[in-house]
Amino acid sequence: MIAIPMAKARYHYNIMLRPEPEGGYTALVPALPGCVTYGRTVDEARKMVKDAISGYIGSFEKHEELVPAPPC
């Protein structure tokens, strides 16, 4: 689970780390469709997914759309 601090709320999103046959890990955020990234190590994938979540949410805020809340 990754915590992303935000000005209005603090959400916790579950992530999935999938090992890839060629090496490294794909990180997916099931609650945020299309929020996917990659890292060569588990630690790198976790750092990359934090950045991907921030960018994903930032795009919603920029376009004044509701940020998808994680499932309870």
PDB file of N, CA, C and O in Angstrom, chain B, residues numbered from 101:
ATOM      1  N   MET B 101       0.852  -1.170   0.000  1.00  0.00           N
ATOM      2  CA  MET B 101       0.000   0.000   0.000  1.00  0.00           C
ATOM      3  C   MET B 101       0.900   1.235   0.000  1.00  0.00           C
ATOM      4  O   MET B 101       1.896   1.287   0.722  1.00  0.00           O
ATOM      5  N   ILE B 102       0.547   2.208  -0.800  1.00  0.00           N
ATOM      6  CA  ILE B 102       1.312   3.438  -0.942  1.00  0.00           C
ATOM      7  C   ILE B 102       0.452   4.597  -0.459  1.00  0.00           C
ATOM      8  O   ILE B 102      -0.713   4.702  -0.841  1.00  0.00           O
ATOM      9  N   ALA B 103       1.014   5.473   0.379  1.00  0.00           N
ATOM     10  CA  ALA B 103       0.313   6.677   0.839  1.00  0.00           C
ATOM     11  C   ALA B 103       0.819   7.874   0.043  1.00  0.00           C
ATOM     12  O   ALA B 103       2.027   8.072  -0.092  1.00  0.00           O
ATOM     13  N   ILE B 104      -0.092   8.657  -0.473  1.00  0.00           N
ATOM     14  CA  ILE B 104       0.246   9.856  -1.239  1.00  0.00           C
ATOM     15  C   ILE B 104      -0.351  11.052  -0.501  1.00  0.00           C
ATOM     16  O   ILE B 104      -1.574  11.184  -0.440  1.00  0.00           O
ATOM     17  N   PRO B 105       0.492  11.932   0.065  1.00  0.00           N
ATOM     18  CA  PRO B 105      -0.054  13.096   0.757  1.00  0.00           C
ATOM     19  C   PRO B 105      -0.610  14.112  -0.233  1.00  0.00           C
ATOM     20  O   PRO B 105       0.000  14.396  -1.264  1.00  0.00           O
ATOM     21  N   MET B 106      -1.779  14.654   0.100  1.00  0.00           N
ATOM     22  CA  MET B 106      -2.410  15.673  -0.723  1.00  0.00           C
ATOM     23  C   MET B 106      -2.941  16.759   0.198  1.00  0.00           C
ATOM     24  O   MET B 106      -3.154  16.519   1.386  1.00  0.00           O
ATOM     25  N   ALA B 107      -3.151  17.931  -0.334  1.00  0.00           N
ATOM     26  CA  ALA B 107      -3.597  19.066   0.459  1.00  0.00           C
ATOM     27  C   ALA B 107      -4.978  18.828   1.070  1.00  0.00           C
ATOM     28  O   ALA B 107      -5.203  19.176   2.229  1.00  0.00           O
ATOM     29  N   LYS B 108      -5.904  18.242   0.312  1.00  0.00           N
ATOM     30  CA  LYS B 108      -7.275  18.094   0.767  1.00  0.00           C
ATOM     31  C   LYS B 108      -7.531  16.772   1.475  1.00  0.00           C
ATOM     32  O   LYS B 108      -8.343  16.718   2.398  1.00  0.00           O
ATOM     33  N   ALA B 109      -6.871  15.732   1.071  1.00  0.00           N
ATOM     34  CA  ALA B 109      -7.115  14.415   1.630  1.00  0.00           C
ATOM     35  C   ALA B 109      -5.858  13.570   1.502  1.00  0.00           C
ATOM     36  O   ALA B 109      -4.944  13.894   0.744  1.00  0.00           O
ATOM     37  N   ARG B 110      -5.835  12.510   2.240  1.00  0.00           N
ATOM     38  CA  ARG B 110      -4.726  11.567   2.140  1.00  0.00           C
ATOM     39  C   ARG B 110      -5.318  10.200   1.839  1.00  0.00           C
ATOM     40  O   ARG B 110      -5.992   9.604   2.679  1.00  0.00           O
ATOM     41  N   TYR B 111      -5.062   9.716   0.646  1.00  0.00           N
ATOM     42  CA  TYR B 111      -5.581   8.430   0.230  1.00  0.00           C
ATOM     43  C   TYR B 111      -4.488   7.382   0.300  1.00  0.00           C
ATOM     44  O   TYR B 111      -3.300   7.686   0.200  1.00  0.00           O
ATOM     45  N   HIS B 112      -4.913   6.155   0.472  1.00  0.00           N
ATOM     46  CA  HIS B 112      -4.004   5.009   0.452  1.00  0.00           C
ATOM     47  C   HIS B 112      -4.465   4.090  -0.668  1.00  0.00           C
ATOM     48  O   HIS B 112      -5.585   3.579  -0.644  1.00  0.00           O
ATOM     49  N   TYR B 113      -3.601   3.885  -1.641  1.00  0.00           N
ATOM     50  CA  TYR B 113      -3.927   3.047  -2.784  1.00  0.00           C
ATOM     51  C   TYR B 113      -3.141   1.745  -2.711  1.00  0.00           C
ATOM     52  O   TYR B 113      -1.942   1.751  -2.431  1.00  0.00           O
ATOM     53  N   ASN B 114      -3.818   0.630  -2.963  1.00  0.00           N
ATOM     54  CA  ASN B 114      -3.134  -0.648  -3.082  1.00  0.00           C
ATOM     55  C   ASN B 114      -2.420  -0.676  -4.422  1.00  0.00           C
ATOM     56  O   ASN B 114      -2.915  -0.149  -5.419  1.00  0.00           O
ATOM     57  N   ILE B 115      -1.268  -1.288  -4.429  1.00  0.00           N
ATOM     58  CA  ILE B 115      -0.532  -1.463  -5.680  1.00  0.00           C
ATOM     59  C   ILE B 115      -0.274  -2.945  -5.902  1.00  0.00           C
ATOM     60  O   ILE B 115      -0.262  -3.740  -4.962  1.00  0.00           O
ATOM     61  N   MET B 116      -0.070  -3.296  -7.156  1.00  0.00           N
ATOM     62  CA  MET B 116       0.327  -4.653  -7.513  1.00  0.00           C
ATOM     63  C   MET B 116       1.694  -4.567  -8.178  1.00  0.00           C
ATOM     64  O   MET B 116       1.899  -3.778  -9.100  1.00  0.00           O
ATOM     65  N   LEU B 117       2.618  -5.380  -7.706  1.00  0.00           N
ATOM     66  CA  LEU B 117       3.940  -5.467  -8.335  1.00  0.00           C
ATOM     67  C   LEU B 117       4.013  -6.809  -9.049  1.00  0.00           C
ATOM     68  O   LEU B 117       3.885  -7.867  -8.434  1.00  0.00           O
ATOM     69  N   ARG B 118       4.221  -6.743 -10.352  1.00  0.00           N
ATOM     70  CA  ARG B 118       4.272  -7.951 -11.161  1.00  0.00           C
ATOM     71  C   ARG B 118       5.683  -8.134 -11.709  1.00  0.00           C
ATOM     72  O   ARG B 118       6.163  -7.280 -12.455  1.00  0.00           O
ATOM     73  N   PRO B 119       6.357  -9.228 -11.358  1.00  0.00           N
ATOM     74  CA  PRO B 119       7.682  -9.473 -11.936  1.00  0.00           C
ATOM     75  C   PRO B 119       7.559  -9.742 -13.434  1.00  0.00           C
ATOM     76  O   PRO B 119       6.651 -10.444 -13.878  1.00  0.00           O
ATOM     77  N   GLU B 120       8.476  -9.178 -14.196  1.00  0.00           N
ATOM     78  CA  GLU B 120       8.460  -9.339 -15.646  1.00  0.00           C
ATOM     79  C   GLU B 120       9.493 -10.375 -16.071  1.00  0.00           C
ATOM     80  O   GLU B 120      10.564 -10.462 -15.470  1.00  0.00           O
ATOM     81  N   PRO B 121       9.182 -11.169 -17.107  1.00  0.00           N
ATOM     82  CA  PRO B 121      10.109 -12.221 -17.550  1.00  0.00           C
ATOM     83  C   PRO B 121      11.492 -11.687 -17.938  1.00  0.00           C
ATOM     84  O   PRO B 121      12.503 -12.357 -17.722  1.00  0.00           O
ATOM     85  N   GLU B 122      11.531 -10.479 -18.510  1.00  0.00           N
ATOM     86  CA  GLU B 122      12.825  -9.920 -18.930  1.00  0.00           C
ATOM     87  C   GLU B 122      13.557  -9.239 -17.776  1.00  0.00           C
ATOM     88  O   GLU B 122      14.675  -8.753 -17.947  1.00  0.00           O
ATOM     89  N   GLY B 123      12.924  -9.205 -16.603  1.00  0.00           N
ATOM     90  CA  GLY B 123      13.514  -8.575 -15.419  1.00  0.00           C
ATOM     91  C   GLY B 123      12.748  -7.329 -15.029  1.00  0.00           C
ATOM     92  O   GLY B 123      12.063  -6.727 -15.856  1.00  0.00           O
ATOM     93  N   GLY B 124      12.862  -6.955 -13.808  1.00  0.00           N
ATOM     94  CA  GLY B 124      12.187  -5.780 -13.305  1.00  0.00           C
ATOM     95  C   GLY B 124      10.755  -6.072 -12.897  1.00  0.00           C
ATOM     96  O   GLY B 124      10.304  -7.217 -12.906  1.00  0.00           O
ATOM     97  N   TYR B 125      10.057  -5.009 -12.541  1.00  0.00           N
ATOM     98  CA  TYR B 125       8.703  -5.133 -12.016  1.00  0.00           C
ATOM     99  C   TYR B 125       7.791  -4.065 -12.602  1.00  0.00           C
ATOM    100  O   TYR B 125       8.152  -2.891 -12.679  1.00  0.00           O
ATOM    101  N   THR B 126       6.602  -4.495 -13.015  1.00  0.00           N
ATOM    102  CA  THR B 126       5.567  -3.562 -13.414  1.00  0.00           C
ATOM    103  C   THR B 126       4.735  -3.274 -12.172  1.00  0.00           C
ATOM    104  O   THR B 126       4.349  -4.193 -11.450  1.00  0.00           O
ATOM    105  N   ALA B 127       4.458  -1.994 -11.924  1.00  0.00           N
ATOM    106  CA  ALA B 127       3.640  -1.576 -10.786  1.00  0.00           C
ATOM    107  C   ALA B 127       2.319  -1.041 -11.322  1.00  0.00           C
ATOM    108  O   ALA B 127       2.300  -0.144 -12.165  1.00  0.00           O
ATOM    109  N   LEU B 128       1.218  -1.594 -10.831  1.00  0.00           N
ATOM    110  CA  LEU B 128      -0.120  -1.201 -11.259  1.00  0.00           C
ATOM    111  C   LEU B 128      -0.909  -0.710 -10.055  1.00  0.00           C
ATOM    112  O   LEU B 128      -0.691  -1.161  -8.930  1.00  0.00           O
ATOM    113  N   VAL B 129      -1.827   0.221 -10.301  1.00  0.00           N
ATOM    114  CA  VAL B 129      -2.717   0.733  -9.257  1.00  0.00           C
ATOM    115  C   VAL B 129      -4.140   0.397  -9.706  1.00  0.00           C
ATOM    116  O   VAL B 129      -4.720   1.118 -10.518  1.00  0.00           O
ATOM    117  N   PRO B 130      -4.709  -0.701  -9.180  1.00  0.00           N
ATOM    118  CA  PRO B 130      -6.022  -1.142  -9.654  1.00  0.00           C
ATOM    119  C   PRO B 130      -7.128  -0.087  -9.535  1.00  0.00           C
ATOM    120  O   PRO B 130      -8.022  -0.048 -10.380  1.00  0.00           O
ATOM    121  N   ALA B 131      -7.087   0.755  -8.521  1.00  0.00           N
ATOM    122  CA  ALA B 131      -8.130   1.771  -8.328  1.00  0.00           C
ATOM    123  C   ALA B 131      -7.999   2.942  -9.303  1.00  0.00           C
ATOM    124  O   ALA B 131      -8.921   3.748  -9.427  1.00  0.00           O
ATOM    125  N   LEU B 132      -6.860   3.042  -9.995  1.00  0.00           N
ATOM    126  CA  LEU B 132      -6.619   4.138 -10.930  1.00  0.00           C
ATOM    127  C   LEU B 132      -6.312   3.536 -12.307  1.00  0.00           C
ATOM    128  O   LEU B 132      -5.146   3.321 -12.639  1.00  0.00           O
ATOM    129  N   PRO B 133      -7.334   3.267 -13.099  1.00  0.00           N
ATOM    130  CA  PRO B 133      -7.130   2.630 -14.405  1.00  0.00           C
ATOM    131  C   PRO B 133      -6.110   3.379 -15.261  1.00  0.00           C
ATOM    132  O   PRO B 133      -6.194   4.594 -15.441  1.00  0.00           O
ATOM    133  N   GLY B 134      -5.155   2.628 -15.777  1.00  0.00           N
ATOM    134  CA  GLY B 134      -4.133   3.224 -16.624  1.00  0.00           C
ATOM    135  C   GLY B 134      -2.927   3.744 -15.867  1.00  0.00           C
ATOM    136  O   GLY B 134      -1.961   4.196 -16.483  1.00  0.00           O
ATOM    137  N   CYS B 135      -2.964   3.691 -14.550  1.00  0.00           N
ATOM    138  CA  CYS B 135      -1.821   4.144 -13.741  1.00  0.00           C
ATOM    139  C   CYS B 135      -0.871   2.958 -13.590  1.00  0.00           C
ATOM    140  O   CYS B 135      -1.048   2.107 -12.718  1.00  0.00           O
ATOM    141  N   VAL B 136       0.138   2.923 -14.457  1.00  0.00           N
ATOM    142  CA  VAL B 136       1.074   1.809 -14.548  1.00  0.00           C
ATOM    143  C   VAL B 136       2.467   2.373 -14.721  1.00  0.00           C
ATOM    144  O   VAL B 136       2.657   3.372 -15.415  1.00  0.00           O
ATOM    145  N   THR B 137       3.447   1.736 -14.090  1.00  0.00           N
ATOM    146  CA  THR B 137       4.841   2.150 -14.266  1.00  0.00           C
ATOM    147  C   THR B 137       5.729   0.924 -14.127  1.00  0.00           C
ATOM    148  O   THR B 137       5.232  -0.192 -13.975  1.00  0.00           O
ATOM    149  N   TYR B 138       7.032   1.125 -14.180  1.00  0.00           N
ATOM    150  CA  TYR B 138       7.996   0.031 -14.179  1.00  0.00           C
ATOM    151  C   TYR B 138       9.230   0.431 -13.388  1.00  0.00           C
ATOM    152  O   TYR B 138       9.622   1.598 -13.383  1.00  0.00           O
ATOM    153  N   GLY B 139       9.842  -0.539 -12.719  1.00  0.00           N
ATOM    154  CA  GLY B 139      11.113  -0.321 -12.040  1.00  0.00           C
ATOM    155  C   GLY B 139      11.988  -1.556 -12.172  1.00  0.00           C
ATOM    156  O   GLY B 139      11.487  -2.676 -12.264  1.00  0.00           O
ATOM    157  N   ARG B 140      13.278  -1.348 -12.180  1.00  0.00           N
ATOM    158  CA  ARG B 140      14.207  -2.481 -12.302  1.00  0.00           C
ATOM    159  C   ARG B 140      14.257  -3.329 -11.043  1.00  0.00           C
ATOM    160  O   ARG B 140      14.556  -4.522 -11.104  1.00  0.00           O
ATOM    161  N   THR B 141      13.960  -2.708  -9.885  1.00  0.00           N
ATOM    162  CA  THR B 141      13.924  -3.420  -8.613  1.00  0.00           C
ATOM    163  C   THR B 141      12.583  -3.124  -7.936  1.00  0.00           C
ATOM    164  O   THR B 141      11.854  -2.224  -8.354  1.00  0.00           O
ATOM    165  N   VAL B 142      12.265  -3.888  -6.893  1.00  0.00           N
ATOM    166  CA  VAL B 142      11.032  -3.629  -6.148  1.00  0.00           C
ATOM    167  C   VAL B 142      11.060  -2.218  -5.575  1.00  0.00           C
ATOM    168  O   VAL B 142      10.066  -1.497  -5.663  1.00  0.00           O
ATOM    169  N   ASP B 143      12.184  -1.815  -4.989  1.00  0.00           N
ATOM    170  CA  ASP B 143      12.277  -0.470  -4.418  1.00  0.00           C
ATOM    171  C   ASP B 143      12.087   0.609  -5.479  1.00  0.00           C
ATOM    172  O   ASP B 143      11.384   1.592  -5.243  1.00  0.00           O
ATOM    173  N   GLU B 144      12.698   0.438  -6.630  1.00  0.00           N
ATOM    174  CA  GLU B 144      12.545   1.419  -7.708  1.00  0.00           C
ATOM    175  C   GLU B 144      11.096   1.452  -8.203  1.00  0.00           C
ATOM    176  O   GLU B 144      10.559   2.527  -8.469  1.00  0.00           O
ATOM    177  N   ALA B 145      10.466   0.290  -8.326  1.00  0.00           N
ATOM    178  CA  ALA B 145       9.067   0.239  -8.777  1.00  0.00           C
ATOM    179  C   ALA B 145       8.156   0.948  -7.773  1.00  0.00           C
ATOM    180  O   ALA B 145       7.218   1.635  -8.178  1.00  0.00           O
ATOM    181  N   ARG B 146       8.414   0.796  -6.479  1.00  0.00           N
ATOM    182  CA  ARG B 146       7.610   1.465  -5.463  1.00  0.00           C
ATOM    183  C   ARG B 146       7.798   2.983  -5.540  1.00  0.00           C
ATOM    184  O   ARG B 146       6.831   3.732  -5.398  1.00  0.00           O
ATOM    185  N   LYS B 147       9.012   3.436  -5.760  1.00  0.00           N
ATOM    186  CA  LYS B 147       9.261   4.880  -5.908  1.00  0.00           C
ATOM    187  C   LYS B 147       8.578   5.410  -7.169  1.00  0.00           C
ATOM    188  O   LYS B 147       7.971   6.480  -7.151  1.00  0.00           O
ATOM    189  N   MET B 148       8.680   4.663  -8.249  1.00  0.00           N
ATOM    190  CA  MET B 148       8.088   5.093  -9.514  1.00  0.00           C
ATOM    191  C   MET B 148       6.564   5.159  -9.418  1.00  0.00           C
ATOM    192  O   MET B 148       5.950   6.059  -9.989  1.00  0.00           O
ATOM    193  N   VAL B 149       5.950   4.216  -8.703  1.00  0.00           N
ATOM    194  CA  VAL B 149       4.496   4.212  -8.608  1.00  0.00           C
ATOM    195  C   VAL B 149       4.002   5.380  -7.755  1.00  0.00           C
ATOM    196  O   VAL B 149       2.914   5.900  -8.002  1.00  0.00           O
ATOM    197  N   LYS B 150       4.774   5.799  -6.764  1.00  0.00           N
ATOM    198  CA  LYS B 150       4.394   7.002  -6.000  1.00  0.00           C
ATOM    199  C   LYS B 150       4.339   8.209  -6.930  1.00  0.00           C
ATOM    200  O   LYS B 150       3.409   9.013  -6.867  1.00  0.00           O
ATOM    201  N   ASP B 151       5.334   8.325  -7.782  1.00  0.00           N
ATOM    202  CA  ASP B 151       5.374   9.431  -8.743  1.00  0.00           C
ATOM    203  C   ASP B 151       4.225   9.320  -9.744  1.00  0.00           C
ATOM    204  O   ASP B 151       3.607  10.327 -10.091  1.00  0.00           O
ATOM    205  N   ALA B 152       3.936   8.107 -10.209  1.00  0.00           N
ATOM    206  CA  ALA B 152       2.847   7.899 -11.167  1.00  0.00           C
ATOM    207  C   ALA B 152       1.497   8.266 -10.550  1.00  0.00           C
ATOM    208  O   ALA B 152       0.663   8.884 -11.211  1.00  0.00           O
ATOM    209  N   ILE B 153       1.277   7.890  -9.289  1.00  0.00           N
ATOM    210  CA  ILE B 153       0.025   8.227  -8.611  1.00  0.00           C
ATOM    211  C   ILE B 153      -0.094   9.740  -8.463  1.00  0.00           C
ATOM    212  O   ILE B 153      -1.158  10.305  -8.711  1.00  0.00           O
ATOM    213  N   SER B 154       0.976  10.388  -8.065  1.00  0.00           N
ATOM    214  CA  SER B 154       0.948  11.850  -7.918  1.00  0.00           C
ATOM    215  C   SER B 154       0.608  12.532  -9.237  1.00  0.00           C
ATOM    216  O   SER B 154      -0.202  13.459  -9.262  1.00  0.00           O
ATOM    217  N   GLY B 155       1.212  12.086 -10.330  1.00  0.00           N
ATOM    218  CA  GLY B 155       0.925  12.656 -11.637  1.00  0.00           C
ATOM    219  C   GLY B 155      -0.499  12.378 -12.079  1.00  0.00           C
ATOM    220  O   GLY B 155      -1.159  13.250 -12.644  1.00  0.00           O
ATOM    221  N   TYR B 156      -0.970  11.183 -11.828  1.00  0.00           N
ATOM    222  CA  TYR B 156      -2.336  10.795 -12.192  1.00  0.00           C
ATOM    223  C   TYR B 156      -3.334  11.691 -11.466  1.00  0.00           C
ATOM    224  O   TYR B 156      -4.245  12.243 -12.083  1.00  0.00           O
ATOM    225  N   ILE B 157      -3.158  11.831 -10.157  1.00  0.00           N
ATOM    226  CA  ILE B 157      -4.061  12.670  -9.353  1.00  0.00           C
ATOM    227  C   ILE B 157      -3.907  14.140  -9.738  1.00  0.00           C
ATOM    228  O   ILE B 157      -4.896  14.869  -9.810  1.00  0.00           O
ATOM    229  N   GLY B 158      -2.682  14.571  -9.982  1.00  0.00           N
ATOM    230  CA  GLY B 158      -2.442  15.953 -10.403  1.00  0.00           C
ATOM    231  C   GLY B 158      -3.184  16.298 -11.675  1.00  0.00           C
ATOM    232  O   GLY B 158      -3.678  17.416 -11.822  1.00  0.00           O
ATOM    233  N   SER B 159      -3.269  15.348 -12.601  1.00  0.00           N
ATOM    234  CA  SER B 159      -3.995  15.574 -13.842  1.00  0.00           C
ATOM    235  C   SER B 159      -5.489  15.771 -13.571  1.00  0.00           C
ATOM    236  O   SER B 159      -6.122  16.643 -14.166  1.00  0.00           O
ATOM    237  N   PHE B 160      -6.046  14.961 -12.676  1.00  0.00           N
ATOM    238  CA  PHE B 160      -7.456  15.129 -12.311  1.00  0.00           C
ATOM    239  C   PHE B 160      -7.689  16.505 -11.699  1.00  0.00           C
ATOM    240  O   PHE B 160      -8.650  17.191 -12.045  1.00  0.00           O
ATOM    241  N   GLU B 161      -6.805  16.902 -10.792  1.00  0.00           N
ATOM    242  CA  GLU B 161      -6.953  18.205 -10.135  1.00  0.00           C
ATOM    243  C   GLU B 161      -6.808  19.346 -11.137  1.00  0.00           C
ATOM    244  O   GLU B 161      -7.561  20.319 -11.080  1.00  0.00           O
ATOM    245  N   LYS B 162      -5.851  19.235 -12.049  1.00  0.00           N
ATOM    246  CA  LYS B 162      -5.629  20.271 -13.057  1.00  0.00           C
ATOM    247  C   LYS B 162      -6.864  20.471 -13.920  1.00  0.00           C
ATOM    248  O   LYS B 162      -7.186  21.598 -14.297  1.00  0.00           O
ATOM    249  N   HIS B 163      -7.549  19.394 -14.230  1.00  0.00           N
ATOM    250  CA  HIS B 163      -8.745  19.459 -15.071  1.00  0.00           C
ATOM    251  C   HIS B 163     -10.021  19.587 -14.241  1.00  0.00           C
ATOM    252  O   HIS B 163     -11.130  19.442 -14.755  1.00  0.00           O
ATOM    253  N   GLU B 164      -9.845  19.859 -12.959  1.00  0.00           N
ATOM    254  CA  GLU B 164     -10.961  20.070 -12.026  1.00  0.00           C
ATOM    255  C   GLU B 164     -11.961  18.903 -12.056  1.00  0.00           C
ATOM    256  O   GLU B 164     -13.176  19.105 -12.059  1.00  0.00           O
ATOM    257  N   GLU B 165     -11.420  17.692 -12.078  1.00  0.00           N
ATOM    258  CA  GLU B 165     -12.233  16.495 -12.030  1.00  0.00           C
ATOM    259  C   GLU B 165     -12.112  15.867 -10.657  1.00  0.00           C
ATOM    260  O   GLU B 165     -11.150  16.127  -9.934  1.00  0.00           O
ATOM    261  N   LEU B 166     -13.086  15.038 -10.290  1.00  0.00           N
ATOM    262  CA  LEU B 166     -13.032  14.359  -9.006  1.00  0.00           C
ATOM    263  C   LEU B 166     -11.933  13.293  -9.033  1.00  0.00           C
ATOM    264  O   LEU B 166     -11.817  12.521  -9.985  1.00  0.00           O
ATOM    265  N   VAL B 167     -11.141  13.273  -7.976  1.00  0.00           N
ATOM    266  CA  VAL B 167     -10.074  12.287  -7.842  1.00  0.00           C
ATOM    267  C   VAL B 167     -10.712  10.956  -7.422  1.00  0.00           C
ATOM    268  O   VAL B 167     -11.470  10.923  -6.452  1.00  0.00           O
ATOM    269  N   PRO B 168     -10.422   9.873  -8.126  1.00  0.00           N
ATOM    270  CA  PRO B 168     -10.985   8.584  -7.739  1.00  0.00           C
ATOM    271  C   PRO B 168     -10.487   8.177  -6.348  1.00  0.00           C
ATOM    272  O   PRO B 168      -9.283   8.072  -6.118  1.00  0.00           O
ATOM    273  N   ALA B 169     -11.410   7.953  -5.442  1.00  0.00           N
ATOM    274  CA  ALA B 169     -11.051   7.498  -4.093  1.00  0.00           C
ATOM    275  C   ALA B 169     -10.795   5.995  -4.137  1.00  0.00           C
ATOM    276  O   ALA B 169     -11.442   5.274  -4.896  1.00  0.00           O
ATOM    277  N   PRO B 170      -9.863   5.530  -3.333  1.00  0.00           N
ATOM    278  CA  PRO B 170      -9.616   4.096  -3.301  1.00  0.00           C
ATOM    279  C   PRO B 170     -10.816   3.365  -2.693  1.00  0.00           C
ATOM    280  O   PRO B 170     -11.553   3.935  -1.888  1.00  0.00           O
ATOM    281  N   PRO B 171     -11.003   2.120  -3.077  1.00  0.00           N
ATOM    282  CA  PRO B 171     -12.111   1.364  -2.477  1.00  0.00           C
ATOM    283  C   PRO B 171     -11.868   1.185  -0.983  1.00  0.00           C
ATOM    284  O   PRO B 171     -10.724   1.123  -0.534  1.00  0.00           O
ATOM    285  N   CYS B 172     -12.927   1.105  -0.240  1.00  0.00           N
ATOM    286  CA  CYS B 172     -12.827   0.948   1.219  1.00  0.00           C
ATOM    287  C   CYS B 172     -12.397  -0.435   1.604  1.00  0.00           C
ATOM    288  O   CYS B 172     -12.264  -0.732   2.791  1.00  0.00           O
TER     289      CYS B 172
END
